[in-house]
Amino acid sequence: MRLLIAGCGYVGTELGLRFGGPGHQVWGLRREPGSLPKPILPLAADLLDPKLSERLPPADHVVYAASADASDPDAYRAAYVDGVTNLLEALVEVGAPVERFIFVSSTAVYGDAAGGWVDEGTPPSPESFRGELVLEGERRVLSGPFPGVILRLGGIYGPGRTRLLERVRSGEARCPPGGSIWSNRIHRTDAAGILAHLLTREAPGEVYIGVDDEPASRCEVYRFLAELLDAPSPKEDTGATSSRSNKRCSNRRIRASGYHFSFPSFREGYRAMVAESS
Ligand SMILES: NC(=O)c1ccc[n+]([C@@H]2O[C@H](COP(=O)([O-])OP(=O)(O)OC[C@H]3O[C@@H](n4cnc5c(N)ncnc54)[C@H](OP(=O)(O)O)[C@@H]3O)[C@@H](O)[C@H]2O)c1
């Protein structure tokens, strides 16, 4: 496989490392590719560059995993709509023989479901510019020139992403008031594992959700981490809850396609993270 990972960061690098063996070539495209490990071939380019086609390698598979530089509509439009549109056009311009184009999306496209379950059959209903613009990126890929696959990831955690652990340790992580707010997550190993699975599987479907088996209330996760870290139990927040995305995402479709999770829930994932760092 000749794989181009466009936006080769936290997840993209983990994915690229899986395609280092014989018969594969993998390019990691980003603006600052200096830190990418072998065997990923660093490709310095800006996805928004009008001359992007001049920099493209002869890829036959593409994973688009760029993220926004800031949490505002302009940055989201640049990363999820303009960047992917420019890349699709550049690939057409060079006549790249792309057999599969995977777009890494987000469960934010579903917005709020009042704590109910959502799956790939649930119509997207974003509540913010984040979900709206990511959804627009999905549409560009699915209506684009190559066979497209969408992977909607939950919150990504794993080695090096330790902010939540630090917030629990310091007592800053507080339980939202008034009952459960569900959250959905995926370990980096499984995010990359699912992408590798979708790259190599014959005739995948168009849309998958990538989350682990166990949606959990934020408070349950905080309490589990507090125990794991021997930190004080999290206090309850006194202000109003700010969550507008209370939903439980189902991973039934990706499981049914034959993917086996390394970290089926936050418990296994965080235990491994804490064990590795101690
Ligand atoms: N983080 C989460 O919890 C979460 C949840 C759901 C979905 N996702 C999605 O999952 C995907 C992967 O996330 P991640 O955590 O691996 O992101 P990440 O570590 O931030 O990596 C994204 C990479 O994109 C590159 N990039 C951004 N703009 C670019 C541009 N204009 N041209 C070229 N490269 C560009 C950045 O590198 P340079 O700065 O060097 O260019 C960065 O390394 C993203 O699409 C993200 O939105 C994330």
The ligand as a Tripos MOL2 file, in Angstrom:
@<TRIPOS>MOLECULE
LIG
   48    52     1     0     0
SMALL
NO_CHARGES

@<TRIPOS>ATOM
      1 N1         -8.7450   14.9310   19.8990 N.am      1 LIG1
      2 C1         -9.9120   14.3200   20.0110 C.2       1 LIG1
      3 O1        -10.3620   13.9730   21.0960 O.2       1 LIG1
      4 C2        -10.7040   14.0310   18.7440 C.ar      1 LIG1
      5 C3        -12.0160   13.5780   18.8500 C.ar      1 LIG1
      6 C4        -12.7080   13.2600   17.6750 C.ar      1 LIG1
      7 C5        -12.0850   13.3880   16.4450 C.ar      1 LIG1
      8 N2        -10.8160   13.8520   16.3710 N.ar      1 LIG1
      9 C6        -10.1710   13.9820   15.0520 C.3       1 LIG1
     10 O2         -9.1670   12.9910   14.9420 O.3       1 LIG1
     11 C7         -8.1840   13.4390   14.0060 C.3       1 LIG1
     12 C8         -6.8140   13.1660   14.5610 C.3       1 LIG1
     13 O3         -6.6600   13.8210   15.7960 O.3       1 LIG1
     14 P1         -5.2260   13.9760   16.4520 P.3       1 LIG1
     15 O4         -5.4410   14.0350   17.9010 O.co2     1 LIG1
     16 O5         -4.2950   12.9620   15.8740 O.co2     1 LIG1
     17 O6         -4.8180   15.4290   15.9080 O.3       1 LIG1
     18 P2         -3.3920   16.1330   16.0210 P.3       1 LIG1
     19 O7         -2.4530   15.4030   16.8960 O.co2     1 LIG1
     20 O8         -3.6540   17.5790   16.3090 O.co2     1 LIG1
     21 O9         -2.8160   15.9790   14.5330 O.3       1 LIG1
     22 C9         -3.3320   16.6780   13.4470 C.3       1 LIG1
     23 C10        -2.1880   17.1010   12.5580 C.3       1 LIG1
     24 O10        -2.7090   17.8760   11.4750 O.3       1 LIG1
     25 C11        -1.6590   18.7100   11.0250 C.3       1 LIG1
     26 N3         -2.2600   19.8380   10.3200 N.ar      1 LIG1
     27 C12        -3.1980   20.7050   10.7790 C.ar      1 LIG1
     28 N4         -3.4430   21.6410    9.8440 N.ar      1 LIG1
     29 C13        -2.6760   21.3280    8.7690 C.ar      1 LIG1
     30 C14        -2.4800   21.9220    7.4960 C.ar      1 LIG1
     31 N5         -3.1260   23.0520    7.1240 N.pl3     1 LIG1
     32 N6         -1.6120   21.3460    6.6470 N.ar      1 LIG1
     33 C15        -0.9370   20.2300    6.9910 C.ar      1 LIG1
     34 N7         -1.0780   19.6130    8.1880 N.ar      1 LIG1
     35 C16        -1.9300   20.1710    9.0680 C.ar      1 LIG1
     36 C17        -0.9010   19.1480   12.2900 C.3       1 LIG1
     37 O11         0.5020   19.2150   12.0550 O.3       1 LIG1
     38 P3          1.2760   20.5960   11.7340 P.3       1 LIG1
     39 O12         0.8550   21.5930   12.7790 O.co2     1 LIG1
     40 O13         2.7450   20.2200   11.7610 O.co2     1 LIG1
     41 O14         0.8260   20.9790   10.3750 O.co2     1 LIG1
     42 C18        -1.1660   17.9790   13.2640 C.3       1 LIG1
     43 O15        -0.0200   17.2110   13.4810 O.3       1 LIG1
     44 C19        -8.5040   14.8970   13.7310 C.3       1 LIG1
     45 O16        -9.2240   14.9710   12.5340 O.3       1 LIG1
     46 C20        -9.3920   15.2750   14.8690 C.3       1 LIG1
     47 O17       -10.2510   16.3230   14.5760 O.3       1 LIG1
     48 C21       -10.1180   14.1730   17.4850 C.ar      1 LIG1
@<TRIPOS>BOND
     1     1     2 1
     2     2     3 2
     3     2     4 1
     4     4     5 ar
     5     4    48 ar
     6     5     6 ar
     7     6     7 ar
     8     7     8 ar
     9     8     9 1
    10     8    48 ar
    11     9    10 1
    12     9    46 1
    13    10    11 1
    14    11    12 1
    15    11    44 1
    16    12    13 1
    17    13    14 1
    18    14    15 2
    19    14    16 1
    20    14    17 1
    21    17    18 1
    22    18    19 2
    23    18    20 1
    24    18    21 1
    25    21    22 1
    26    22    23 1
    27    23    24 1
    28    23    42 1
    29    24    25 1
    30    25    26 1
    31    25    36 1
    32    26    27 ar
    33    26    35 ar
    34    27    28 ar
    35    28    29 ar
    36    29    30 ar
    37    29    35 ar
    38    30    31 1
    39    30    32 ar
    40    32    33 ar
    41    33    34 ar
    42    34    35 ar
    43    36    37 1
    44    36    42 1
    45    37    38 1
    46    38    39 2
    47    38    40 1
    48    38    41 1
    49    42    43 1
    50    44    45 1
    51    44    46 1
    52    46    47 1
@<TRIPOS>SUBSTRUCTURE
     1 LIG1         1 GROUP 0 **** ****
